[in-house]
């Protein structure tokens, strides 16, 4: 997300672009494609903004989620994770989750487009979005016999 888009979005919601909010956004941009927890974001932000508190990062991430700057992800590991929202995507992308090491791999293709069309037709139901997680073993954790 571009800085100007971010600033305008905050302004529309009646919020200011603070140094702390900018620092959190910068970290999310720098770590695009990763799925960071609030604590991980905090650890990164502290390097450039040492005065920031964990509570500020929590509030900032919560605000970003409310105004749709970030998507909250749950990989069933007891920790909420976040990634920047993409205005170009009609749907969230899919995730592959390694049950051994916890690695998360993004699947950019929309694997369910045909299935969505069939469901909409059969059930007269307009699908707006879906979230899919596949659990298994990644190539690094896989034993040669698997």
N, C-alpha and C positions, 0 to 999 in steps of 0.2 A: 504494500500500500504506500502510495506516495505521501510525502510529508504534507503537501497542500491538501490532499484529500482528507487526511487525518485531521488537520487543523479545522477544515470546514465541517467535518462530521462532528467534531467536539463542539464547535460553535453552534451548530444546529441543535445540539442537545443541551445547550446552555452551560457547557463546561469550557474551562480554559486549558490551553496547552502549557502545562508546567514542565519544568526541567525533569522532574521525576517521570512524568508520563512519556516525555520524549525519550528518556533513557530506556524505559521498558519497551517502547515501540522499536527502538534501535536494536535491542537485544533480540526481539522477536524477528526482525528483519534479517539480522546477521545469522540467526539460527533457523532460517526458513527450511522447512522440510523435516525439522526435528520436532519432537513432541515434548515440550518442556513443562515441568511442574512449576508451581509458583515458587517453590524453594530454589529450584535450579535457576529460574529467571532472577531471583533475588541474588544468588551467588554471582551471576554474571554482571548484574547491574552494579553491585557494590564495588566492582573493580574500577568503574568510571565515575560512580556517584556514591562514594563511601558513606555519606551522611544519610542515605536512604534507609528506612526501616522496613522490616518484613511486612508489617501491617500496611504500610503505604503500597507495597507491591501487591499485596492481596486486594486492597481496595481498587487499585488501578486495573488489575486483571479482571476483577468483577465488573467494573465500569466498562472495560473494553468488550466484555462478553455481552453486557446489556445493550450496548450500542452496535453490536455485531461487527466489531473489529477483529475479535478472535472467536474461534470455535472451541468449545470445551469438549474434551474427549475422555472417554472412560474405557480403559483397556483391562478392566477387572483386576487391577493390581493394587487397589486400595488408594490410588492417587489420581486426582484429576490432572489432566495434561491439556496444554493449549497450543494452538497454531493459528497463524493469521488467517482470517477469512479471505476467500478469493471471490471477488465479484464476478469473475469470468465463469465460475463453475455453476452449473444448474443444480448439481447434487454434490454432496460430500464425496470425496474419493473413498475407496475401500482400503482396509488395512489388513496386513498379514502379521500375526503376532506369534513370535516363537515362544513356545511353552517352556523351553529350556533356559534360554538366556534373556528373554524379555524383549529382544530386538523387535522393532516395529518397522515394517516395510510398507510404503505407500503404493497402491495400485491406482494408477491414474485413469485407466480405461473405465468407462461405465459399463460394467458387466451385466447389468440388469435391465437395460433399455427395452429389450423385447419382452421380458417378463412383465415389466411395468405396463406396457401397452396391453398385454393380455389381461392383466388384473383390472385395469381401468375399464376395458370393454366388458369383461365377464361380470364384474361387480358394480359397474356404474359408479366408479370411485376415482376421483381426481387425485393422483399421487403428486405431492409437492416435493418430497425428498425421501431419502432412505439412508440408513447407515448399515454397513456390513463389515463384520470382523471375521476373519478366518484364523483359526488357531491351528498350529502345527509346529514343525521343527524346521528351523532355517538351515541353509546349506552348510554353515560352519558347525552347527551342532549335530548334524546328521551323521550317523555312523555309515561307513561304506556299504554295509549290507542293506541299508534302508532304501 
